[in-house]
Amino acid sequence: MALAPPAGAATETTAAAGNGPTRTAPTFGRTLPPIGFVKFCGRRPEACAIRPSGAVRPHLSARQWELVNRVNAYVNADVRPASDDEIYGEAERWDYPTARGDCEDYALLKQRYLEVLGLPRSALLLTVVLDDRQEGHAVLMLATSEGDFILDNRRDGVRRWSDSDYTFLKRQSARDPRDWQALAPAPKNKAGEVAARAVR
């Protein structure tokens, strides 16, 4: 069954400039990567290497949008949710899942599949958010010429980042996957509190 692109995604390259702020997530400079990601890169350096394509926001064809939707739904159905403590006996471990995984594992696998299918790595950005319970959660952000979209293990539909109810904290840099960018200015008196709740 063919899946349609996210609403308006394939036709918004000529959208009015006033729509710009909601199409792409604003960034606020460099920030520290999650410790789980740092350890993941230590175990799998090839997964964190800079790709030669540079920072690219691709314009996706209808076929590519179909692949994005299918990968998101497939990984969500194929991987059973489980905590790192249940799988590894550790509080936090980022890795590619086999049969089970938690939120960042889903995001890592979707990133790998979509890169193999031809999307540039610079458009596939691991992202950390706070959910509606103010708990840390990880998703994959797809950065396209039509804007930023979210692939989430909690839903099969791909949605625009601004249509979610998440508080966006940080994501990978498009230029260097080992660098991370803040997605919100850190209030001086709240920085420690937010960091403590974020996915580590």
N, C-alpha and C positions, 0 to 999 in steps of 0.2 A: 504494500500500500504506500503510495507516495505521500510524503508529509509536506505540508506547505511551509514556507519560510515564516519566521515570527512576523506578526502583523506589521505590515508596512516596511519591513526590513529591506526588501529588494528594491524599493522605490524611493528611499529617503535620501539618496545621494544629492538630490537637488532641493532638499528641505530648506526652509527659511532659516536664516542665521539665528533667529530668535529661539529656535529649537535646540541649538547647539549644547547648552548646559545640561539638558536632560539626556542627550544622546551618548555622551561620553562621561565617564566618571572623572571628576577632577582629582589631581594629585597635588601633594603638599611636600614634595622633597623626599629625600632618602630616609629610610627607617631600617631598623634591624629585622632580619628575616626570622621566621619562627625557628626555634631551636630544633624542632622535629625535622624541618626542611634542611637545616644545616647538616644534621646527622645523616639524612638521606643522601645528600650530595657527597658526603664522605664515603658512603658505601657504594654509591653509583655515580661517580664523577661524570661519566659520559652523558647521563641524563640532565646534567646541569651545565654542560659546555655551551659556550656562545656559538650560535649558528651563523654561517656566512651571509645569510640573506639580509641581516640588519633589521631595523625596526620597520615592519611592514604592516599596514592595516589593509588587508585584502578586500576587494569587492567580490563577494561570494555569488556564484551563479545559483540558480534554482536547484541544480543537482547537488552543489556543495551544501546548501542549506538542508537538503534532504539527508545528506550524510551526517551532518551535525545532529539533527533530530534523532536519526536512527542510532548513532553512537550513544547519545545521552540515554535513550530509552533502553538500549541493549545492556549497557553497563549497569544501569539501575536494576534491571531484572536479573542479570547474571550473577551479581555479587550480593551475598546476603549480609545485612548489617550486623556488625559485631564490634565491640570495643577492643582497643589495643590490649587491654589487660586480659580479655578473654582469649585473644589470638596469640599474643606474644608474652603475656605476663609482665608487660611494661605499661607505665602510665601513658606514654606518648611515643608512637613510632610511625613515621611516614614510610610507606612502601607500596609497590604495586600489589594489589590483592590477587589471590588465586580464586578461592571460593567465598571468602569473607573479608570484610574490611569496614573501616569507618569513613567519615566524610572526606578526609584528605586523600585516602586511598582511591576512592571513586574518582576524584578530580585528577589524580596522577594518571590513572589508567585511561581516562577520556583524553587527556592531553597527549599521551603516547599514541593512542589509536588515531587521533585526528592528524597528528604530524605524519604518521605513516601514510595516511590517506591524502597527503599533499598540502595540508594547510601549513602556513609558516609558523614556526614555533613562537615568533614574536607576537602572534595573535592569540596564543593560548596561554593565559596567565593564571597561575594559581593565586587564589584570593582568599583572604581571611575576613570574616564578618562576625557581628554579633546578631543572634537571632532574636525572635520576639520574646524569648525568656532571658535575654541578655547573657546567653551562653555562647562560647566560641564555636564557630562552624566554618568549614572550608568549602569553596565552590570553585569551578573553573570559569574564568571570565574570557569570553570570546570578543576580541577587539577588532572590529571590522570598520570599513569605510562608512557603513551605515550606523555605527554606534557600538556600544558595549552591551553584550548579552551574557546571561548567566546559565550555565549548565549545572544543575543541582541534583544531588542524589535523593532529595525529598520530593521531587516532582519530575515527570517525564517531559513536560513542555519546556521549551527554551523561551526565556523571557528577557525583556530589556532590563538592564540593571536597575533603572529608576522605578520600575514597576514592582520591585520586591519590597518587603517590609524589613529588610536587613539594615543594620548599621555597618557601613563598609569601613574597614580599618586599614588594610594594607594589601598590596598585590606585588607580583613579580614585575620587574622592569622589562619592557619590550626589548631593550637593547642588550641586556645581560641578565639571564635568568637567575643568576646568583645574587643580584641586587634587588632590593624591594623598595617600593614607594608607599608613602602614607596616603591614604584615601580620605583622611579627615584631619583637620588641625587638632593637635593634642592640647586640650585645656591643661594648664600647668598644674592645677590641683586635682586633675582626674587621670593623669597619665598612668600612674601606678595602678590605679583601680582597673582601668581598661586593659592594661597589659596583663594583669593577673587573670582576667576572664577570657582573654583571646586564646585561640588554638596555639599550642606551643610547639 
